[in-house]
Amino acid sequence: MPPISELTRIEPVHLDRLDRQGIFTTGLLLERSETASRRQTLADQTAADTTDVLMWRDEALMLNLASFGPGEHQLMIQAGIEGLHDILELDLDAFRARVARAAAELEVDPPTDLTLEGWWDQARTLEDE
């Protein structure tokens, strides 16, 4: 599980507060924010808003896709895809096109079609998370 420090939409003060709550990986964040009541508790414990917690959760879900690492995260940021919700808003062809455009801008090889389709399918499976 990636460390929560890889989340780009979380302020340092909240990272510190999450760490004090024993949440240092995205997996632990996802576990502790699984339900609406847990999200509210976590928001209260970190002096954040539940909207913030949902944003962190959205990005954490994306970071936990199979074969997804820091390079892929940078690629998604370049593509304007900040979390799972952004993937869900795109059809597969649009998702491929945005990632390919971002890869060209970063001058890196894009993920394979199989990898992209896998991420897109996983996003749909995790949609209700």
NUDOKE-926735 format. One record per atom (N, C-alpha, C, O): residue in three letters; atom name; x, z, y. Coordinates in steps of 0.001 Angstrom, whole numbers, always signed. Layout:
N
PT   aa  at       xx       zz       yy
PT  ALA  CA        X        Z        Y
...
***
This chain:
129
PT   aa  at       xx       zz       yy
PT  MET   N     +832       +0    -1177
PT  MET  CA       +0       +0       +0
PT  MET   C     +882       +0    +1247
PT  MET   O    +1826     +783    +1349
PT  PRO   N     +567     -880    +2188
PT  PRO  CA    +1348     -915    +3423
PT  PRO   C    +1189     +378    +4231
PT  PRO   O     +140    +1019    +4175
PT  PRO   N    +2218     +756    +4975
PT  PRO  CA    +2097    +1932    +5839
PT  PRO   C    +1149    +1633    +7000
PT  PRO   O    +1023     +484    +7425
PT  ILE   N     +485    +2668    +7510
PT  ILE  CA     -445    +2441    +8627
PT  ILE   C     +274    +1995    +9883
PT  ILE   O     -349    +1460   +10800
PT  SER   N    +1573    +2208    +9935
PT  SER  CA    +2330    +1753   +11109
PT  SER   C    +2315     +228   +11234
PT  SER   O    +2661     -303   +12290
PT  GLU   N    +1926     -478   +10186
PT  GLU  CA    +1822    -1941   +10249
PT  GLU   C     +530    -2409   +10911
PT  GLU   O     +386    -3591   +11222
PT  LEU   N     -405    -1497   +11127
PT  LEU  CA    -1643    -1871   +11805
PT  LEU   C    -1332    -2146   +13272
PT  LEU   O     -705    -1324   +13941
PT  THR   N    -1764    -3287   +13765
PT  THR  CA    -1454    -3666   +15140
PT  THR   C    -2511    -3186   +16126
PT  THR   O    -2260    -3159   +17331
PT  ARG   N    -3681    -2811   +15640
PT  ARG  CA    -4779    -2427   +16532
PT  ARG   C    -4944     -908   +16632
PT  ARG   O    -6035     -419   +16925
PT  ILE   N    -3879     -175   +16393
PT  ILE  CA    -3951    +1280   +16434
PT  ILE   C    -2905    +1812   +17411
PT  ILE   O    -1738    +1425   +17358
PT  GLU   N    -3327    +2682   +18281
PT  GLU  CA    -2420    +3233   +19287
PT  GLU   C    -1509    +4285   +18668
PT  GLU   O    -1899    +4974   +17726
PT  PRO   N     -286    +4408   +19203
PT  PRO  CA     +663    +5387   +18656
PT  PRO   C     +122    +6813   +18580
PT  PRO   O     +428    +7542   +17637
PT  VAL   N     -672    +7209   +19555
PT  VAL  CA    -1232    +8566   +19520
PT  VAL   C    -2125    +8752   +18290
PT  VAL   O    -2142    +9825   +17686
PT  HIS   N    -2859    +7713   +17928
PT  HIS  CA    -3718    +7799   +16751
PT  HIS   C    -2903    +7743   +15458
PT  HIS   O    -3260    +8381   +14467
PT  LEU   N    -1808    +6979   +15470
PT  LEU  CA     -914    +6969   +14308
PT  LEU   C     -399    +8373   +14029
PT  LEU   O     -358    +8812   +12880
PT  ASP   N      -13    +9064   +15074
PT  ASP  CA     +493   +10425   +14936
PT  ASP   C     -594   +11357   +14407
PT  ASP   O     -331   +12190   +13539
PT  ARG   N    -1789   +11223   +14917
PT  ARG  CA    -2898   +12080   +14477
PT  ARG   C    -3286   +11783   +13031
PT  ARG   O    -3620   +12696   +12275
PT  LEU   N    -3243   +10520   +12651
PT  LEU  CA    -3527   +10168   +11254
PT  LEU   C    -2461   +10746   +10330
PT  LEU   O    -2768   +11248    +9249
PT  ASP   N    -1217   +10672   +10763
PT  ASP  CA     -124   +11230    +9977
PT  ASP   C     -332   +12729    +9756
PT  ASP   O      -89   +13243    +8664
PT  ARG   N     -781   +13420   +10797
PT  ARG  CA    -1055   +14859   +10670
PT  ARG   C    -2206   +15143    +9709
PT  ARG   O    -2314   +16248    +9175
PT  GLN   N    -3059   +14155    +9489
PT  GLN  CA    -4165   +14289    +8540
PT  GLN   C    -3738   +13856    +7132
PT  GLN   O    -4551   +13863    +6207
PT  GLY   N    -2465   +13481    +6972
PT  GLY  CA    -1956   +13057    +5670
PT  GLY   C    -2252   +11611    +5341
PT  GLY   O    -2157   +11203    +4183
PT  ILE   N    -2610   +10835    +6344
PT  ILE  CA    -2926    +9418    +6146
PT  ILE   C    -1744    +8603    +6652
PT  ILE   O    -1549    +8450    +7858
PT  PHE   N     -958    +8081    +5713
PT  PHE  CA     +227    +7329    +6099
PT  PHE   C     +276    +5945    +5470
PT  PHE   O    +1205    +5183    +5736
PT  THR   N     -712    +5604    +4637
PT  THR  CA     -796    +4245    +4093
PT  THR   C    -2182    +3678    +4381
PT  THR   O    -3132    +4415    +4644
PT  THR   N    -2273    +2367    +4328
PT  THR  CA    -3571    +1730    +4551
PT  THR   C    -4547    +2103    +3436
PT  THR   O    -5753    +2196    +3669
PT  GLY   N    -4032    +2314    +2237
PT  GLY  CA    -4904    +2724    +1131
PT  GLY   C    -5557    +4067    +1391
PT  GLY   O    -6748    +4247    +1136
PT  LEU   N    -4771    +5016    +1904
PT  LEU  CA    -5337    +6330    +2239
PT  LEU   C    -6333    +6217    +3387
PT  LEU   O    -7357    +6899    +3393
PT  LEU   N    -6033    +5357    +4358
PT  LEU  CA    -6969    +5135    +5456
PT  LEU   C    -8286    +4579    +4928
PT  LEU   O    -9360    +5027    +5329
PT  LEU   N    -8198    +3604    +4030
PT  LEU  CA    -9418    +3008    +3472
PT  LEU   C   -10224    +4043    +2700
PT  LEU   O   -11451    +4071    +2788
PT  GLU   N    -9540    +4888    +1948
PT  GLU  CA   -10217    +5925    +1175
PT  GLU   C   -10918    +6931    +2094
PT  GLU   O   -12061    +7316    +1848
PT  ARG   N   -10228    +7345    +3144
PT  ARG  CA   -10766    +8367    +4041
PT  ARG   C   -11810    +7807    +5014
PT  ARG   O   -12435    +8574    +5748
PT  SER   N   -12006    +6493    +5032
PT  SER  CA   -12987    +5888    +5940
PT  SER   C   -14025    +5072    +5166
PT  SER   O   -14614    +4126    +5690
PT  GLU   N   -14229    +5459    +3929
PT  GLU  CA   -15077    +4694    +3012
PT  GLU   C   -16555    +4671    +3404
PT  GLU   O   -17219    +3647    +3242
PT  THR   N   -17066    +5768    +3909
PT  THR  CA   -18492    +5852    +4262
PT  THR   C   -18639    +6146    +5751
PT  THR   O   -17674    +6500    +6429
PT  ALA   N   -19852    +5994    +6239
PT  ALA  CA   -20112    +6259    +7657
PT  ALA   C   -19784    +7707    +8010
PT  ALA   O   -19214    +7965    +9070
PT  SER   N   -20128    +8638    +7155
PT  SER  CA   -19837   +10044    +7467
PT  SER   C   -18333   +10314    +7433
PT  SER   O   -17825   +11095    +8238
PT  ARG   N   -17627    +9678    +6515
PT  ARG  CA   -16163    +9837    +6483
PT  ARG   C   -15516    +9214    +7712
PT  ARG   O   -14545    +9749    +8247
PT  ARG   N   -16052    +8085    +8158
PT  ARG  CA   -15515    +7450    +9363
PT  ARG   C   -15731    +8354   +10579
PT  ARG   O   -14855    +8474   +11435
PT  GLN   N   -16901    +8985   +10645
PT  GLN  CA   -17170    +9900   +11757
PT  GLN   C   -16226   +11099   +11712
PT  GLN   O   -15694   +11512   +12742
PT  THR   N   -16020   +11650   +10529
PT  THR  CA   -15099   +12787   +10382
PT  THR   C   -13700   +12395   +10808
PT  THR   O   -13036   +13136   +11534
PT  LEU   N   -13248   +11232   +10361
PT  LEU  CA   -11909   +10764   +10715
PT  LEU   C   -11802   +10521   +12220
PT  LEU   O   -10786   +10850   +12833
PT  ALA   N   -12833    +9955   +12806
PT  ALA  CA   -12832    +9742   +14257
PT  ALA   C   -12734   +11082   +14982
PT  ALA   O   -11986   +11210   +15952
PT  ASP   N   -13474   +12065   +14523
PT  ASP  CA   -13421   +13399   +15136
PT  ASP   C   -12032   +14020   +14984
PT  ASP   O   -11518   +14629   +15922
PT  GLN   N   -11436   +13868   +13822
PT  GLN  CA   -10123   +14472   +13549
PT  GLN   C    -9000   +13814   +14356
PT  GLN   O    -7973   +14442   +14615
PT  THR   N    -9190   +12570   +14749
PT  THR  CA    -8130   +11844   +15461
PT  THR   C    -8462   +11592   +16925
PT  THR   O    -7720   +10904   +17626
PT  ALA   N    -9584   +12155   +17387
PT  ALA  CA   -10040   +11947   +18769
PT  ALA   C   -10175   +10455   +19074
PT  ALA   O    -9782    +9978   +20139
PT  ALA   N   -10734    +9749   +18120
PT  ALA  CA   -10968    +8312   +18272
PT  ALA   C   -12474    +8072   +18223
PT  ALA   O   -13258    +9006   +18055
PT  ASP   N   -12853    +6853   +18365
PT  ASP  CA   -14244    +6447   +18278
PT  ASP   C   -14463    +5827   +16893
PT  ASP   O   -13521    +5298   +16302
PT  THR   N   -15671    +5885   +16379
PT  THR  CA   -15922    +5269   +15066
PT  THR   C   -15683    +3764   +15111
PT  THR   O   -15354    +3160   +14089
PT  THR   N   -15842    +3157   +16273
PT  THR  CA   -15540    +1735   +16417
PT  THR   C   -14056    +1495   +16180
PT  THR   O   -13673     +508   +15552
PT  ASP   N   -13212    +2410   +16689
PT  ASP  CA   -11770    +2304   +16443
PT  ASP   C   -11482    +2389   +14955
PT  ASP   O   -10705    +1599   +14418
PT  VAL   N   -12109    +3346   +14293
PT  VAL  CA   -11885    +3530   +12854
PT  VAL   C   -12311    +2280   +12097
PT  VAL   O   -11622    +1862   +11166
PT  LEU   N   -13427    +1680   +12477
PT  LEU  CA   -13865     +433   +11833
PT  LEU   C   -12862     -695   +12055
PT  LEU   O   -12615    -1494   +11152
PT  MET   N   -12284     -763   +13253
PT  MET  CA   -11266    -1778   +13547
PT  MET   C   -10032    -1575   +12676
PT  MET   O    -9495    -2530   +12113
PT  TRP   N    -9580     -306   +12567
PT  TRP  CA    -8410       -5   +11738
PT  TRP   C    -8709     -383   +10296
PT  TRP   O    -7868     -961    +9607
PT  ARG   N    -9910      -52    +9848
PT  ARG  CA   -10314     -332    +8472
PT  ARG   C   -10331    -1841    +8208
PT  ARG   O    -9885    -2298    +7156
PT  ASP   N   -10842    -2597    +9159
PT  ASP  CA   -10910    -4049    +9033
PT  ASP   C    -9516    -4653    +8849
PT  ASP   O    -9310    -5507    +7987
PT  GLU   N    -8574    -4205    +9657
PT  GLU  CA    -7207    -4718    +9537
PT  GLU   C    -6553    -4225    +8252
PT  GLU   O    -5826    -4973    +7598
PT  ALA   N    -6810    -2965    +7886
PT  ALA  CA    -6238    -2411    +6647
PT  ALA   C    -6736    -3184    +5424
PT  ALA   O    -5971    -3421    +4489
PT  LEU   N    -7994    -3572    +5425
PT  LEU  CA    -8520    -4365    +4310
PT  LEU   C    -7765    -5692    +4199
PT  LEU   O    -7439    -6132    +3096
PT  MET   N    -7489    -6325    +5334
PT  MET  CA    -6751    -7583    +5309
PT  MET   C    -5331    -7365    +4794
PT  MET   O    -4828    -8162    +4001
PT  LEU   N    -4679    -6281    +5245
PT  LEU  CA    -3300    -6023    +4814
PT  LEU   C    -3202    -5742    +3321
PT  LEU   O    -2126    -5864    +2737
PT  ASN   N    -4310    -5370    +2703
PT  ASN  CA    -4302    -5052    +1284
PT  ASN   C    -4733    -6218     +396
PT  ASN   O    -4939    -6036     -803
PT  LEU   N    -4872    -7414     +973
PT  LEU  CA    -5152    -8592     +147
PT  LEU   C    -3953    -8857     -758
PT  LEU   O    -2819    -8526     -411
PT  ALA   N    -4207    -9446    -1902
PT  ALA  CA    -3139    -9742    -2868
PT  ALA   C    -2093   -10664    -2246
PT  ALA   O    -2430   -11591    -1509
PT  SER   N     -833   -10402    -2547
PT  SER  CA     +299   -11216    -2077
PT  SER   C     +387   -11282     -560
PT  SER   O     +821   -12290       -2
PT  PHE   N      -20   -10221     +100
PT  PHE  CA      -28   -10178    +1556
PT  PHE   C    +1030    -9199    +2019
PT  PHE   O    +1016    -8032    +1627
PT  GLY   N    +1948    -9667    +2853
PT  GLY  CA    +3027    -8818    +3345
PT  GLY   C    +3197    -8960    +4844
PT  GLY   O    +2355    -9564    +5508
PT  PRO   N    +4274    -8413    +5386
PT  PRO  CA    +4509    -8470    +6833
PT  PRO   C    +4571    -9896    +7387
PT  PRO   O    +4081   -10151    +8488
PT  GLY   N    +5163   -10817    +6644
PT  GLY  CA    +5232   -12205    +7110
PT  GLY   C    +3856   -12841    +7212
PT  GLY   O    +3556   -13568    +8159
PT  GLU   N    +3035   -12554    +6228
PT  GLU  CA    +1667   -13085    +6232
PT  GLU   C     +854   -12452    +7365
PT  GLU   O      +19   -13106    +7989
PT  HIS   N    +1117   -11170    +7615
PT  HIS  CA     +421   -10496    +8714
PT  HIS   C     +770   -11160   +10044
PT  HIS   O     -111   -11406   +10869
PT  GLN   N    +2047   -11448   +10249
PT  GLN  CA    +2469   -12121   +11483
PT  GLN   C    +1812   -13496   +11595
PT  GLN   O    +1402   -13912   +12679
PT  LEU   N    +1718   -14189   +10473
PT  LEU  CA    +1069   -15494   +10450
PT  LEU   C     -401   -15384   +10865
PT  LEU   O     -893   -16210   +11634
PT  MET   N    -1094   -14376   +10364
PT  MET  CA    -2504   -14178   +10724
PT  MET   C    -2652   -13831   +12200
PT  MET   O    -3564   -14316   +12870
PT  ILE   N    -1758   -12993   +12701
PT  ILE  CA    -1804   -12653   +14128
PT  ILE   C    -1640   -13919   +14963
PT  ILE   O    -2356   -14124   +15943
PT  GLN   N     -689   -14766   +14565
PT  GLN  CA     -462   -16035   +15281
PT  GLN   C    -1706   -16913   +15217
PT  GLN   O    -1998   -17661   +16150
PT  ALA   N    -2439   -16817   +14103
PT  ALA  CA    -3649   -17622   +13922
PT  ALA   C    -4864   -17005   +14616
PT  ALA   O    -5951   -17582   +14596
PT  GLY   N    -4680   -15828   +15230
PT  GLY  CA    -5795   -15165   +15895
PT  GLY   C    -6718   -14460   +14922
PT  GLY   O    -7882   -14203   +15232
PT  ILE   N    -6198   -14147   +13743
PT  ILE  CA    -6976   -13463   +12706
PT  ILE   C    -6447   -12037   +12612
PT  ILE   O    -5362   -11804   +12078
PT  GLU   N    -7222   -11082   +13136
PT  GLU  CA    -6756    -9702   +13221
PT  GLU   C    -7220    -8814   +12081
PT  GLU   O    -6682    -7724   +11884
PT  GLY   N    -8203    -9265   +11337
PT  GLY  CA    -8714    -8441   +10248
PT  GLY   C    -9611    -9235    +9336
PT  GLY   O    -9806   -10438    +9510
PT  LEU   N   -10153    -8539    +8360
PT  LEU  CA   -11016    -9159    +7361
PT  LEU   C   -12214    -9846    +8012
PT  LEU   O   -12620   -10929    +7589
PT  HIS   N   -12775    -9218    +9036
PT  HIS  CA   -13942    -9775    +9715
PT  HIS   C   -13667   -11178   +10255
PT  HIS   O   -14531   -12053   +10198
PT  ASP   N   -12463   -11386   +10778
PT  ASP  CA   -12113   -12711   +11307
PT  ASP   C   -12051   -13759   +10199
PT  ASP   O   -12429   -14911   +10414
PT  ILE   N   -11576   -13369    +9014
PT  ILE  CA   -11554   -14299    +7873
PT  ILE   C   -12979   -14650    +7481
PT  ILE   O   -13284   -15806    +7190
PT  LEU   N   -13855   -13641    +7474
PT  LEU  CA   -15241   -13847    +7062
PT  LEU   C   -15998   -14781    +8001
PT  LEU   O   -16967   -15421    +7592
PT  GLU   N   -15565   -14862    +9248
PT  GLU  CA   -16235   -15740   +10216
PT  GLU   C   -15883   -17210   +10039
PT  GLU   O   -16512   -18079   +10643
PT  LEU   N   -14873   -17490    +9208
PT  LEU  CA   -14405   -18866    +9030
PT  LEU   C   -14810   -19418    +7673
PT  LEU   O   -14827   -18693    +6678
PT  ASP   N   -15138   -20717    +7637
PT  ASP  CA   -15283   -21336    +6322
PT  ASP   C   -13871   -21626    +5816
PT  ASP   O   -12908   -21545    +6578
PT  LEU   N   -13750   -21959    +4554
PT  LEU  CA   -12433   -22118    +3938
PT  LEU   C   -11591   -23177    +4639
PT  LEU   O   -10397   -22972    +4858
PT  ASP   N   -12201   -24310    +4994
PT  ASP  CA   -11439   -25368    +5666
PT  ASP   C   -10931   -24922    +7030
PT  ASP   O    -9792   -25222    +7390
PT  ALA   N   -11748   -24214    +7790
PT  ALA  CA   -11327   -23714    +9106
PT  ALA   C   -10225   -22667    +8951
PT  ALA   O    -9288   -22626    +9748
PT  PHE   N   -10336   -21827    +7932
PT  PHE  CA    -9313   -20814    +7659
PT  PHE   C    -7977   -21494    +7349
PT  PHE   O    -6939   -21125    +7899
PT  ARG   N    -8018   -22485    +6469
PT  ARG  CA    -6800   -23235    +6131
PT  ARG   C    -6177   -23868    +7378
PT  ARG   O    -4967   -23792    +7591
PT  ALA   N    -7022   -24486    +8187
PT  ALA  CA    -6530   -25196    +9373
PT  ALA   C    -5879   -24222   +10366
PT  ALA   O    -4824   -24524   +10924
PT  ARG   N    -6492   -23073   +10586
PT  ARG  CA    -5910   -22102   +11537
PT  ARG   C    -4590   -21555   +11035
PT  ARG   O    -3645   -21391   +11807
PT  VAL   N    -4522   -21272    +9745
PT  VAL  CA    -3278   -20746    +9184
PT  VAL   C    -2192   -21825    +9210
PT  VAL   O    -1037   -21532    +9516
PT  ALA   N    -2551   -23055    +8893
PT  ALA  CA    -1575   -24152    +8922
PT  ALA   C    -1040   -24368   +10340
PT  ALA   O     +158   -24582   +10526
PT  ARG   N    -1921   -24313   +11333
PT  ARG  CA    -1512   -24469   +12729
PT  ARG   C     -573   -23329   +13136
PT  ARG   O     +432   -23559   +13809
PT  ALA   N     -903   -22111   +12729
PT  ALA  CA      -54   -20956   +13049
PT  ALA   C    +1313   -21074   +12373
PT  ALA   O    +2338   -20750   +12974
PT  ALA   N    +1324   -21536   +11129
PT  ALA  CA    +2595   -21706   +10411
PT  ALA   C    +3470   -22735   +11119
PT  ALA   O    +4682   -22552   +11237
PT  ALA   N    +2857   -23810   +11587
PT  ALA  CA    +3618   -24829   +12325
PT  ALA   C    +4181   -24248   +13625
PT  ALA   O    +5323   -24528   +13988
PT  GLU   N    +3386   -23447   +14319
PT  GLU  CA    +3851   -22827   +15562
PT  GLU   C    +5014   -21871   +15310
PT  GLU   O    +5941   -21787   +16115
PT  LEU   N    +4962   -21157   +14197
PT  LEU  CA    +6020   -20205   +13855
PT  LEU   C    +7187   -20862   +13116
PT  LEU   O    +8215   -20237   +12853
PT  GLU   N    +6995   -22144   +12791
PT  GLU  CA    +7997   -22909   +12044
PT  GLU   C    +8325   -22260   +10700
PT  GLU   O    +9488   -22083   +10337
PT  VAL   N    +7261   -21913    +9976
PT  VAL  CA    +7380   -21366    +8621
PT  VAL   C    +6480   -22173    +7696
PT  VAL   O    +5562   -22859    +8144
PT  ASP   N    +6755   -22081    +6409
PT  ASP  CA    +5895   -22755    +5446
PT  ASP   C    +4572   -22007    +5342
PT  ASP   O    +4560   -20778    +5273
PT  PRO   N    +3458   -22735    +5331
PT  PRO  CA    +2170   -22063    +5184
PT  PRO   C    +2000   -21586    +3732
PT  PRO   O    +2640   -22115    +2823
PT  PRO   N    +1145   -20597    +3524
PT  PRO  CA     +841   -20196    +2151
PT  PRO   C     +215   -21369    +1397
PT  PRO   O     -342   -22284    +2004
PT  THR   N     +312   -21331      +97
PT  THR  CA     -285   -22402     -712
PT  THR   C    -1805   -22373     -580
PT  THR   O    -2394   -21363     -195
PT  ASP   N    -2420   -23497     -906
PT  ASP  CA    -3883   -23556     -884
PT  ASP   C    -4485   -22513    -1819
PT  ASP   O    -5512   -21910    -1509
PT  LEU   N    -3839   -22305    -2967
PT  LEU  CA    -4335   -21315    -3923
PT  LEU   C    -4306   -19909    -3323
PT  LEU   O    -5247   -19136    -3507
PT  THR   N    -3238   -19577    -2612
PT  THR  CA    -3132   -18268    -1965
PT  THR   C    -4194   -18113     -886
PT  THR   O    -4867   -17085     -814
PT  LEU   N    -4345   -19131      -50
PT  LEU  CA    -5343   -19072    +1017
PT  LEU   C    -6750   -18930     +451
PT  LEU   O    -7553   -18141     +949
PT  GLU   N    -7039   -19699     -590
PT  GLU  CA    -8360   -19609    -1211
PT  GLU   C    -8565   -18227    -1826
PT  GLU   O    -9667   -17680    -1779
PT  GLY   N    -7505   -17665    -2402
PT  GLY  CA    -7592   -16321    -2969
PT  GLY   C    -7905   -15285    -1900
PT  GLY   O    -8751   -14417    -2110
PT  TRP   N    -7230   -15366     -751
PT  TRP  CA    -7499   -14428     +343
PT  TRP   C    -8923   -14584     +851
PT  TRP   O    -9620   -13601    +1102
PT  TRP   N    -9343   -15832     +997
PT  TRP  CA   -10680   -16118    +1502
PT  TRP   C   -11735   -15556     +539
PT  TRP   O   -12713   -14946     +971
PT  ASP   N   -11529   -15767     -765
PT  ASP  CA   -12454   -15232    -1771
PT  ASP   C   -12437   -13703    -1790
PT  ASP   O   -13490   -13072    -1880
PT  GLN   N   -11249   -13109    -1707
PT  GLN  CA   -11149   -11646    -1687
PT  GLN   C   -11872   -11067     -473
PT  GLN   O   -12516   -10022     -568
PT  ALA   N   -11763   -11749     +663
PT  ALA  CA   -12450   -11275    +1866
PT  ALA   C   -13951   -11210    +1624
PT  ALA   O   -14616   -10268    +2056
PT  ARG   N   -14473   -12198     +941
PT  ARG  CA   -15911   -12218     +655
PT  ARG   C   -16288   -11105     -333
PT  ARG   O   -17366   -10519     -231
PT  THR   N   -15406   -10823    -1275
PT  THR  CA   -15657    -9747    -2225
PT  THR   C   -15658    -8402    -1512
PT  THR   O   -16449    -7521    -1849
PT  LEU   N   -14775    -8239     -526
PT  LEU  CA   -14642    -6978     +198
PT  LEU   C   -15587    -6872    +1392
PT  LEU   O   -15559    -5879    +2119
PT  GLU   N   -16409    -7872    +1593
PT  GLU  CA   -17263    -7959    +2782
PT  GLU   C   -18070    -6693    +3039
PT  GLU   O   -18252    -6306    +4193
PT  ASP   N   -18544    -6058    +2011
PT  ASP  CA   -19390    -4882    +2182
PT  ASP   C   -18596    -3600    +2345
PT  ASP   O   -19183    -2534    +2531
PT  GLU   N   -17267    -3678    +2280
PT  GLU  CA   -16431    -2480    +2427
PT  GLU   C   -16594    -1999    +3816
PT  GLU   O   -15991     -996    +4197
***
